[in-house]
Amino acid sequence: MSQKHLDWLSSVRGAAALMVVIRHIWPYFYFGRESVPFMTFLDLLITKVLDSGKIGVVIFFLISGFLLPKSMQRKTRREFLINRIIRLYPAYWVSIISAVIFVGGFTVIQVLVNLTMLQTFLFVPDVIGVYWTMPVEIVLYAGCIIFYRMLRENNIRFINMLYILIGIGSVGLAFLRNITNLKLPIAMCTLIFTAFLGHYIRLFTDGDITTEHLAPPHLQCFVHHNIKLLNPQYAVLTKTICVGGVLCYNSTG
């Protein structure tokens, strides 16, 4: 499948990002209009029934995983790294500068650490709350760079092993969080798992693998069902990924 035929996915990914933005700005728009029946309906739809923010994030990472294989095959490891930096950092820096100018109230250390995009790993608060997905992207791309040769060559045995380990890790973290109440990175593992699902879909559509190469076909259902049981706040996110995974598998089998 040529890259030209996939240009429309960039629009879908943009729409997914817009869904996240809508979810975050909605409370400000809804404030003072709680008594309007139509607004109440929209609030229920956006924040409870669909939770457009979480669904948007899932779609974003699913498409990112789908586009990664060919991006890696067209570039060297160094070119891939430079491309990711150019894609992520300039717009990110602009948003931080804008927050400092128009919002304010941040410490110098907080701003400087946020400029590196490593604040989560250094336990420094985000300048803007929506930055919580940035560490997920960093870990995802770092993994791509570390395992570049295996992923670029479509080493199915290695990809399956990594997929299963991330799935088991996600359930393990959900279990530990449930019994300890520690703030563990369940969302990070779940979204990286989602990106791998997108990776699988791309390999299918390009004919690089068939269903016989798959890791256990209902692994995503097992992982996300258990995460949902252990941490109900992830219910919408896990349901979206699980349904998407089953539909993908059935349509390609």
Solvent accessible surface area in square Angstrom, and as a share of the most:
residue,aa,sasa,rsa
1,M,104,0.46
2,S,54,0.35
3,Q,73,0.32
4,K,164,0.69
5,H,124,0.55
6,L,3,0.02
7,D,85,0.44
8,W,153,0.54
9,L,15,0.07
10,S,65,0.42
11,S,81,0.52
12,V,51,0.29
13,R,39,0.14
14,G,41,0.40
15,A,52,0.40
16,A,1,0.01
17,A,44,0.34
18,L,104,0.52
19,M,53,0.24
20,V,27,0.16
21,V,76,0.44
22,I,67,0.34
23,R,68,0.25
24,H,76,0.34
25,I,97,0.49
26,W,15,0.05
27,P,65,0.41
28,Y,178,0.68
29,F,106,0.44
30,Y,33,0.12
31,F,161,0.67
32,G,61,0.59
33,R,100,0.36
34,E,85,0.38
35,S,105,0.68
36,V,66,0.38
37,P,110,0.69
38,F,127,0.53
39,M,20,0.09
40,T,62,0.36
41,F,112,0.47
42,L,42,0.21
43,D,27,0.14
44,L,92,0.46
45,L,57,0.28
46,I,25,0.13
47,T,20,0.12
48,K,129,0.55
49,V,90,0.52
50,L,81,0.40
51,D,18,0.09
52,S,11,0.07
53,G,8,0.08
54,K,61,0.26
55,I,29,0.15
56,G,0,0.00
57,V,7,0.04
58,V,3,0.02
59,I,48,0.24
60,F,50,0.21
61,F,3,0.01
62,L,44,0.22
63,I,12,0.06
64,S,4,0.03
65,G,0,0.00
66,F,22,0.09
67,L,21,0.11
68,L,8,0.04
69,P,3,0.02
70,K,50,0.21
71,S,9,0.06
72,M,1,0.00
73,Q,55,0.25
74,R,134,0.49
75,K,39,0.16
76,T,68,0.40
77,R,108,0.40
78,R,174,0.63
79,E,84,0.38
80,F,0,0.00
81,L,75,0.37
82,I,69,0.35
83,N,39,0.20
84,R,21,0.08
85,I,79,0.40
86,I,113,0.57
87,R,140,0.51
88,L,28,0.14
89,Y,38,0.15
90,P,65,0.41
91,A,72,0.56
92,Y,10,0.04
93,W,106,0.37
94,V,96,0.55
95,S,37,0.24
96,I,1,0.00
97,I,95,0.48
98,S,41,0.27
99,A,5,0.04
100,V,61,0.35
101,I,118,0.60
102,F,168,0.70
103,V,112,0.64
104,G,27,0.26
105,G,89,0.85
106,F,53,0.22
107,T,84,0.49
108,V,111,0.64
109,I,116,0.59
110,Q,26,0.11
111,V,27,0.15
112,L,96,0.48
113,V,25,0.14
114,N,0,0.00
115,L,53,0.26
116,T,61,0.36
117,M,0,0.00
118,L,74,0.37
119,Q,0,0.00
120,T,61,0.35
121,F,84,0.35
122,L,102,0.51
123,F,187,0.78
124,V,32,0.18
125,P,93,0.59
126,D,40,0.21
127,V,12,0.07
128,I,56,0.28
129,G,58,0.55
130,V,54,0.31
131,Y,12,0.05
132,W,95,0.33
133,T,21,0.12
134,M,26,0.12
135,P,1,0.01
136,V,2,0.01
137,E,14,0.06
138,I,35,0.18
139,V,52,0.30
140,L,11,0.05
141,Y,17,0.07
142,A,41,0.32
143,G,22,0.21
144,C,7,0.04
145,I,34,0.17
146,I,119,0.60
147,F,72,0.30
148,Y,9,0.03
149,R,140,0.51
150,M,58,0.26
151,L,8,0.04
152,R,86,0.32
153,E,109,0.49
154,N,30,0.15
155,N,55,0.28
156,I,30,0.15
157,R,209,0.76
158,F,26,0.11
159,I,0,0.00
160,N,24,0.12
161,M,96,0.43
162,L,26,0.13
163,Y,4,0.02
164,I,54,0.27
165,L,101,0.50
166,I,34,0.17
167,G,0,0.00
168,I,101,0.51
169,G,29,0.28
170,S,0,0.00
171,V,26,0.15
172,G,31,0.30
173,L,37,0.19
174,A,0,0.00
175,F,103,0.43
176,L,83,0.42
177,R,52,0.19
178,N,74,0.38
179,I,100,0.51
180,T,59,0.34
181,N,137,0.70
182,L,105,0.52
183,K,184,0.78
184,L,38,0.19
185,P,67,0.42
186,I,0,0.00
187,A,16,0.13
188,M,32,0.14
189,C,28,0.17
190,T,0,0.00
191,L,0,0.00
192,I,18,0.09
193,F,0,0.00
194,T,0,0.00
195,A,2,0.02
196,F,17,0.07
197,L,7,0.04
198,G,0,0.00
199,H,10,0.04
200,Y,3,0.01
201,I,34,0.17
202,R,1,0.00
203,L,1,0.01
204,F,21,0.09
205,T,62,0.36
206,D,34,0.18
207,G,59,0.57
208,D,64,0.33
209,I,4,0.02
210,T,72,0.42
211,T,39,0.23
212,E,147,0.66
213,H,70,0.31
214,L,35,0.17
215,A,4,0.03
216,P,75,0.47
217,P,48,0.30
218,H,107,0.48
219,L,17,0.09
220,Q,8,0.04
221,C,29,0.17
222,F,114,0.48
223,V,1,0.00
224,H,1,0.00
225,H,92,0.41
226,N,36,0.19
227,I,0,0.00
228,K,61,0.26
229,L,115,0.57
230,L,39,0.19
231,N,8,0.04
232,P,96,0.60
233,Q,88,0.39
234,Y,24,0.09
235,A,33,0.25
236,V,38,0.22
237,L,4,0.02
238,T,1,0.01
239,K,120,0.51
240,T,40,0.23
241,I,3,0.02
242,C,27,0.16
243,V,78,0.45
244,G,26,0.25
245,G,0,0.00
246,V,39,0.22
247,L,114,0.57
248,C,16,0.09
249,Y,52,0.20
250,N,98,0.50
251,S,91,0.59
252,T,46,0.27
253,G,79,0.76
